[in-house]
């Protein structure tokens, strides 16, 4: 990449950052249109069995998705979720029993830094995005994701260690499979925050350096577009 391209990209990203800082909603504007069911069926007809089953179950519960591509379906603001994604690609996962991860449920959540390691020990299919201020769980069923996020919240609140949460997860999953659905797998036991949970971090490039970068951008454009 040429220096002028680097500087141009830097200028664009800085301008975009200023915009999204002024408009918190600009970071994500959920799609509100609905995908035609016939189109959805045409897509998932090519998917593996578990992924297609999850897509149909989610459509039956929440209606048509807001977005659809050959690799995933997306619902925004459906039920308790900020976003639900059903993935075509199945990821093998053996905790608490062998299955494939196909459905991902996302909530707004500000995870403390000092809990990240413990959450990593708890479940590899739990994902934390500190910049976006989100947490999500990915499993074979929505109920399993509800359970995973409930236990994530308990770990953060100090109620369970990672190992205790794993034991609880296995116990609740066994009850669910035996048709004894416990609350932990039926609904979130906490209310996800509605305020802005993003973590934009802090700049390590000082004002003087930013000013120099701005001057270089101007010089580069003058060199490419001489008057």
Phi, psi and omega in degrees: 000130179292158180301320181297323179291319177300314182293322178296317178297318178300316180298318180295316181293323178294319179295320179296321179296319179297322180293311182290337175289324180281333181235093183306326182286347184291342182293330177204120176246100185303142174292134182252347178288160180247142179275136179300136183301323179297323177293319178300314181296324178295326179285307187284349175297340179263000185273160172300160188302312184292320179296317180295320179296316179297320179297317181291320178297319181291321178295320179297323184278318188247357183089186183298150177289164177274336179218149179211130174228172178299343184251345179196159172245145183228133171244140176247139175052047178259121182060228181278001191262143171287326182199140174235133180233127171255123185262142174291317185283122180269127180258119179297136181211131186252008177249130359273354172211160182302131178197182173237140178276121180228332182248135181238129178243131188243139173230160169284134181193134178259103183272125178296142182302321185287359178254356186297317181296317180295321178293325177296324177289331185289305186202120180290346179262016172258129185240137179239128175241095184292325182295315179279346181071047183227156169226146178214157176235145182230124182207199181268343181219151177300321181300323179293325178289324175300313179300314182299317181287326175298317180288328173303313180298320179295321178297316181295326179280355178084012181281329181226150165277172178301316182293320177295321179294322178295320178295318179296319179302312180297319181296312181293321179298319178298317178298318181297317181292334178269016177064035173240067188296115178275159181305327183299338180253001184258327182202153175298134181266016176212164179258116178302144181296148177256347178282172181293117182255006182296150175237102185274357178065200182223146182286137175256003176256116187291168182300322181296319180292321177297321178296318177299318179298320178298319179294321179295323178298315179298316180298319181298317180291326176297320181293325181278337182231066182295142181275000000 
